[in-house]
Amino acid sequence: MSGGHSAYLPKTRIGRWLDARLPLPRMVHDQFIVYPVPRNLNYAYSFGGILSMMLAAQIVTGVVLAMHYAADTTLAFNSVEKIMRDVNSGWLLRYLHSNGASFFFIAVYVHISRGLYYGSYKAPRELLWILGCTNLVLMMATAFIGYVLPWGQMSFWGATVITGFFSAIPLIGDWVQQLLLGGFAVDNPTLNRFFALHYLLPFMLAGVVILHIWALHVVGQNNPAGIDVKSQTDVVDFTPHATMKDALGAVVFLIVFTYFVFYMPNYLGHLDNYTMADPLKTPAHIVPEWYFLPFYAILRAVTFNIGPIDSKLGGVLAMFGAIAVLFLVPWLDTSKVRSAVYRPWYRRFFWLFAANAIFLGWLGSKPAEGIYIPLMQVSAVYYFAFFLVVMPLLGLIETPRRLPNSITEAILEKSAK
């Protein structure tokens, strides 16, 4: 947390005039140049900056694509093909945007995992965590409605299946489904309102990101040791120390991203989406985009369960519950130690959770039949057990390792090893 009197001194007459009326240069200097950050931050902390970069890229490419897109069921598919073939660099814009969505989710999942591992949700950072979870919800909503816009087979049938689950909500389910669709089926009104929302939600996301960064700068950055800053020796200036590390992390991330854009642009998508939507032809296997697959597997684990809770409503509640439980993490974890570095048992359960989440994603891509159903159910149980059982109980019975007295001591101990 930065505090005290600002050291910024404008050097020009225009700078002094602007600083007295709208001190934007002062804010940038105080919050992004001399802002103190823990000196032991690693590259896992670079994903916050990477996410900001990807959000900006998605907004810019999305706005340009919207200039050439036609939100009409008779024109949408062909307008996307026109972008690919006739618009100058249109193929590049589309591949940057479509693959950018996937890499956006890769970065956010790593960002969330880092927060869970180092305890970045613990006091006084509860609101910071909640704002981050709100960003995740907005991202998922934006990605889902954006996937409908190309109006391919998987776009149409994915929207039909996913919105159909809302009808399971008692009393208001049918009304909610019709409100989303603009009618009784996925059609032109659906495409129009999804296009409008897909254009609006990224700017709402940008607003919550600003609040997220603001909250971060109020309470200060967490660190791998999970120890509060005790003295000036524990911190360094944000620039150049953190900015150079973030820049290197962003360059490596962009190299991988651009490799997919130029050499494997359709690897993370579905070939069925290159066929125009046809309500009379159902694809053999309907699945959402890969970043929704873990939650899709949880939905199907309950929906296709054999027993008294076998219901579409149960699947919907489980799917949304898998996201909602993230908001409760600051209060579910009862340990007084933040970082998993000093919690040997929590570290084991965390890596098992991470492997289970990847396994859920793989199961989500498989048909809901045979051995896949019980595997989905077991994986879904552990997903919720990690938050609702492991976190509360482990904090009470686990004996953590000795914590260093300061961040500087933690760095010296690590160097000694």
C-alpha positions in Angstrom: 0.0 0.0 0.0 1.4 3.4 -1.0 1.0 6.1 1.6 2.3 9.4 2.7 3.0 12.5 0.7 3.5 12.2 -3.1 7.0 12.7 -4.3 5.9 13.6 -7.8 7.2 17.0 -9.1 6.1 18.3 -12.5 9.0 19.6 -14.4 7.3 21.8 -17.0 4.9 24.6 -16.9 2.2 22.6 -18.7 2.8 19.7 -16.3 2.3 22.0 -13.3 -0.8 23.5 -14.9 -2.3 20.0 -15.5 -1.3 18.6 -12.1 -3.2 21.4 -10.4 -6.4 20.7 -12.3 -6.3 17.0 -13.3 -3.4 15.1 -11.7 -3.3 12.1 -14.0 0.5 12.1 -14.3 0.8 12.2 -10.5 -1.6 9.2 -10.2 0.4 7.2 -12.8 3.6 8.1 -11.0 2.4 7.2 -7.6 0.4 4.0 -8.6 2.5 2.5 -11.4 6.0 3.8 -11.0 7.0 4.3 -7.3 4.2 2.1 -5.9 5.8 -0.4 -3.5 5.5 -4.1 -4.2 6.9 -7.1 -2.3 10.4 -7.9 -3.5 9.7 -11.6 -3.7 7.0 -11.6 -6.4 7.4 -14.4 -9.0 6.2 -14.8 -12.6 2.9 -16.1 -11.4 2.1 -12.5 -10.5 2.6 -11.4 -14.1 -0.8 -12.8 -15.1 -2.6 -9.7 -13.7 -0.9 -7.5 -16.2 -1.3 -10.1 -19.0 -5.1 -10.2 -18.3 -5.3 -6.4 -18.6 -3.4 -6.7 -21.9 -5.7 -9.4 -23.2 -8.8 -7.5 -22.2 -7.6 -4.4 -24.2 -6.8 -6.6 -27.2 -10.3 -8.3 -27.1 -12.0 -4.9 -26.9 -10.1 -3.5 -29.8 -10.4 -6.5 -32.1 -14.1 -6.9 -31.1 -15.0 -3.3 -31.9 -13.4 -3.6 -35.4 -15.1 -6.9 -36.1 -18.4 -5.4 -35.0 -18.0 -2.8 -37.8 -18.3 -5.6 -40.4 -20.7 -8.1 -38.6 -24.4 -8.4 -39.4 -26.5 -9.5 -36.5 -29.1 -11.3 -38.6 -29.7 -15.0 -38.9 -29.7 -14.8 -42.7 -26.5 -12.8 -42.9 -24.4 -13.5 -39.7 -22.6 -16.6 -41.0 -21.8 -15.0 -44.4 -20.7 -11.8 -42.8 -18.1 -13.7 -40.7 -16.9 -15.4 -43.9 -16.7 -12.0 -45.6 -14.6 -10.7 -42.7 -12.3 -13.7 -43.2 -12.0 -13.4 -47.0 -12.6 -9.8 -48.1 -11.9 -7.4 -45.2 -8.2 -6.3 -45.1 -6.5 -8.4 -42.4 -10.0 -9.6 -41.4 -8.7 -13.2 -41.0 -6.1 -11.9 -38.5 -8.6 -9.9 -36.5 -11.0 -12.8 -36.2 -8.2 -15.3 -35.2 -6.8 -12.8 -32.7 -10.3 -12.4 -31.2 -11.3 -16.1 -31.2 -8.0 -17.4 -29.9 -7.7 -14.4 -27.6 -10.8 -15.6 -25.8 -9.2 -18.9 -25.1 -5.9 -17.4 -23.9 -7.8 -14.9 -21.8 -9.3 -17.8 -19.9 -5.9 -19.6 -19.7 -4.6 -16.4 -18.0 -7.5 -16.0 -15.7 -7.5 -19.7 -14.6 -3.7 -19.4 -13.8 -4.5 -16.1 -12.0 -7.2 -17.7 -9.9 -5.0 -20.7 -9.1 -2.2 -18.5 -8.0 -4.6 -16.7 -5.6 -5.8 -20.0 -4.2 -2.2 -21.2 -3.8 -0.8 -18.2 -2.1 -3.9 -17.2 -0.1 -4.5 -13.9 -1.9 -8.2 -14.0 -0.8 -7.5 -13.7 2.9 -8.0 -10.6 5.0 -7.7 -7.8 4.1 -8.2 -8.8 0.5 -11.7 -10.3 0.6 -13.3 -7.6 -1.5 -10.4 -7.8 -4.0 -11.1 -11.5 -4.4 -14.9 -10.9 -4.8 -14.2 -8.4 -7.5 -12.0 -10.9 -9.3 -14.7 -13.5 -9.1 -17.2 -11.0 -10.5 -14.7 -10.5 -13.4 -14.8 -14.2 -14.0 -18.6 -14.3 -14.2 -18.6 -11.4 -16.6 -16.0 -13.1 -18.7 -18.0 -16.3 -18.9 -21.2 -14.5 -19.8 -19.4 -12.5 -22.5 -17.7 -15.6 -24.0 -20.9 -17.6 -24.0 -23.0 -15.1 -25.9 -20.0 -14.2 -28.2 -19.7 -17.9 -29.2 -23.3 -17.7 -30.6 -22.5 -14.8 -33.0 -20.7 -16.7 -35.8 -24.0 -18.6 -36.2 -22.4 -21.9 -37.0 -23.8 -25.3 -36.0 -22.0 -25.5 -32.6 -23.0 -21.9 -31.9 -26.7 -22.5 -32.5 -26.9 -25.9 -30.8 -24.7 -24.9 -27.9 -27.0 -21.9 -27.2 -30.0 -24.1 -27.6 -28.7 -26.7 -25.1 -27.3 -24.3 -22.5 -30.3 -21.9 -22.5 -32.6 -24.9 -22.3 -31.2 -25.7 -18.8 -32.7 -22.4 -17.5 -36.2 -23.8 -18.0 -35.5 -26.2 -15.0 -35.6 -23.2 -12.6 -38.9 -23.5 -10.7 -41.7 -20.9 -11.4 -39.5 -18.5 -13.4 -37.5 -20.9 -15.6 -39.5 -20.6 -18.7 -39.7 -16.9 -18.4 -35.9 -16.6 -18.0 -35.3 -18.8 -21.0 -37.7 -16.8 -23.2 -36.1 -13.6 -22.0 -32.7 -14.8 -23.0 -33.9 -16.1 -26.4 -36.3 -13.3 -27.2 -38.9 -16.0 -28.0 -39.4 -19.7 -27.8 -36.3 -20.8 -29.7 -32.8 -19.6 -30.7 -33.6 -17.3 -33.6 -33.1 -13.7 -34.9 -34.1 -12.0 -31.6 -31.6 -14.1 -29.8 -28.8 -13.1 -32.1 -29.7 -9.5 -31.9 -29.7 -9.3 -28.1 -26.6 -11.5 -27.7 -24.7 -9.2 -30.1 -25.8 -6.1 -28.1 -24.8 -7.8 -24.8 -21.5 -9.0 -26.2 -20.7 -5.4 -27.2 -21.7 -4.1 -23.7 -20.3 -6.6 -21.3 -16.6 -6.1 -22.0 -16.9 -2.5 -21.0 -18.6 -3.5 -17.8 -15.8 -5.9 -17.3 -13.3 -3.2 -17.8 -15.1 -1.1 -15.2 -14.9 -3.9 -12.6 -11.2 -4.5 -13.5 -10.5 -0.9 -12.6 -12.2 -1.4 -9.2 -10.2 -4.6 -8.9 -6.9 -2.8 -9.4 -8.1 0.1 -7.1 -8.8 -2.4 -4.4 -5.4 -4.0 -4.9 -3.6 -0.7 -4.5 -5.6 0.1 -1.3 -4.8 -3.1 0.5 -1.4 -3.9 -1.1 -0.1 -6.8 -3.1 0.1 -10.3 -1.6 3.3 -12.3 -2.1 4.5 -16.0 -2.3 5.4 -16.0 1.4 2.0 -14.6 2.4 3.6 -12.3 4.9 2.7 -8.6 5.4 5.2 -6.0 4.5 7.2 -5.0 7.7 9.8 -2.5 6.4 11.1 -0.7 3.4 13.6 -3.6 2.8 10.6 -5.9 2.0 9.5 -3.8 -1.0 10.8 -2.4 -4.3 9.4 0.2 -6.7 6.8 -1.2 -9.2 8.9 0.3 -12.0 11.3 -1.0 -13.1 11.3 -4.2 -11.0 7.8 -5.5 -11.4 7.2 -3.9 -14.8 10.2 -5.6 -16.4 9.2 -9.0 -14.9 5.6 -8.5 -16.2 6.9 -7.4 -19.6 9.0 -10.6 -19.9 6.0 -12.7 -18.8 3.8 -11.0 -21.3 6.3 -11.5 -24.2 6.5 -15.2 -23.5 2.7 -15.4 -23.3 2.3 -13.5 -26.6 4.8 -15.8 -28.3 2.6 -18.8 -27.5 -0.6 -16.9 -28.3 0.6 -15.8 -31.7 1.9 -19.3 -32.5 -1.7 -20.5 -32.1 -3.1 -17.5 -34.1 -0.8 -18.1 -37.1 -0.2 -21.8 -37.1 -3.1 -23.5 -35.2 -5.9 -20.9 -35.4 -8.7 -23.5 -35.2 -7.1 -25.9 -32.8 -9.1 -24.7 -29.8 -12.4 -24.4 -31.6 -14.9 -26.8 -33.3 -15.0 -27.7 -37.0 -18.8 -27.9 -36.9 -18.8 -24.1 -36.5 -17.7 -23.8 -40.1 -21.1 -25.1 -41.1 -24.0 -22.6 -41.1 -26.5 -23.1 -38.3 -29.3 -25.5 -39.3 -32.2 -26.2 -36.8 -33.0 -29.4 -38.6 -29.5 -31.0 -38.3 -28.1 -31.7 -34.9 -24.3 -32.3 -34.5 -23.3 -35.7 -33.2 -21.7 -34.3 -30.1 -22.6 -30.9 -28.7 -20.0 -29.4 -26.3 -19.2 -25.8 -25.3 -15.8 -24.2 -25.7 -13.0 -25.8 -23.7 -13.0 -23.2 -21.0 -16.5 -24.2 -20.0 -15.9 -27.9 -20.0 -15.2 -28.4 -16.3 -18.5 -26.7 -15.3 -20.3 -28.5 -18.1 -19.0 -31.8 -16.7 -20.3 -30.8 -13.2 -23.7 -30.0 -14.7 -23.9 -33.4 -16.4 -22.6 -35.2 -13.4 -25.8 -34.3 -11.5 -28.2 -34.1 -14.5 -27.4 -37.7 -15.5 -27.1 -39.0 -12.0 -29.0 -42.2 -11.2 -30.8 -41.6 -7.9 -33.2 -39.3 -6.1 -31.3 -36.1 -7.1 -31.4 -37.0 -10.8 -32.7 -33.7 -12.3 -32.0 -31.0 -14.7 -32.5 -28.5 -11.9 -29.8 -30.2 -9.8 -27.4 -30.0 -12.6 -28.1 -26.2 -13.1 -27.7 -25.6 -9.4 -24.4 -27.6 -9.3 -23.0 -25.7 -12.3 -23.8 -22.3 -10.9 -22.8 -23.5 -7.4 -19.3 -24.4 -8.8 -18.8 -20.7 -9.6 -20.7 -19.3 -6.6 -18.5 -21.2 -4.1 -15.5 -19.2 -5.3 -17.1 -16.1 -3.8 -17.1 -17.8 -0.4 -13.5 -18.9 -0.3 -12.3 -16.1 2.0 -14.6 -17.4 4.7 -14.3 -21.1 4.0 -10.5 -21.2 4.6 -10.0 -21.2 8.3 -6.2 -21.3 8.3 -4.3 -18.3 9.7 -1.5 -19.0 7.3 -1.9 -17.6 3.8 0.6 -19.3 1.6 0.6 -23.0 0.6 4.4 -22.8 0.8 4.1 -23.2 4.5 1.0 -25.5 4.5 2.3 -29.0 3.4 -1.1 -30.7 3.5 -3.0 -27.9 1.8 -0.4 -27.9 -0.9 -1.1 -31.6 -1.7 -4.8 -31.1 -1.7 -4.5 -28.0 -3.9 -2.5 -29.8 -6.6 -5.0 -32.7 -6.5 -7.7 -30.1 -7.0 -5.9 -28.6 -10.0 -5.4 -32.0 -11.6 -9.1 -32.8 -10.9 -10.2 -29.5 -12.6 -8.2 -30.5 -15.7 -9.7 -34.0 -15.5 -13.2 -32.5 -15.3 -12.5 -30.5 -18.4 -11.5 -33.7 -20.3 -14.6 -35.4 -19.0 -16.8 -32.5 -20.2 -15.6 -33.2 -23.7 -16.7 -36.8 -23.6 -20.3 -38.2 -24.1 -22.4 -38.6 -21.0 -22.5 -42.4 -21.1 -20.8 -45.5 -19.6 -17.8 -45.0 -17.3 -17.7 -41.2 -17.9 -20.8 -40.5 -15.8 -19.5 -42.0 -12.5 -16.1 -40.3 -13.2 -17.8 -37.0 -13.6 -19.7 -37.5 -10.3 -16.6 -38.4 -8.4 -14.6 -35.5 -9.8 -17.6 -33.1 -9.1 -17.7 -34.3 -5.5 -14.0 -33.6 -5.0 -14.4 -30.1 -6.6 -17.0 -29.1 -4.0 -15.3 -31.1 -1.2 -12.1 -29.1 -1.7 -13.9 -25.8 -0.8 -16.6 -27.1 1.6 -14.7 -29.8 3.5 -10.9 -29.5 2.9 -10.5 -25.8 3.4 -12.6 -25.5 6.6 -11.2 -28.6 8.3 -7.6 -28.5 7.2 -7.2 -25.0 8.6 -8.2 -26.4 12.1 -6.0 -29.5 12.1 -3.0 -28.8 9.9 0.3 -27.8 11.5 2.0 -25.3 9.2 5.7 -24.8 8.9 7.4 -21.9 10.7 6.7 -18.6 9.1 9.7 -16.2 8.5 9.6 -12.9 10.4 9.7 -10.8 7.2 9.7 -11.0 3.4 13.4 -10.3 3.5 14.0 -13.2 5.8 11.9 -15.5 3.5 14.1 -14.5 0.5 17.3 -15.1 2.5 16.1 -18.5 3.6 15.2 -19.5 0.0 18.6 -18.3 -1.2 20.3 -20.3 1.5 18.6 -23.5 0.3 
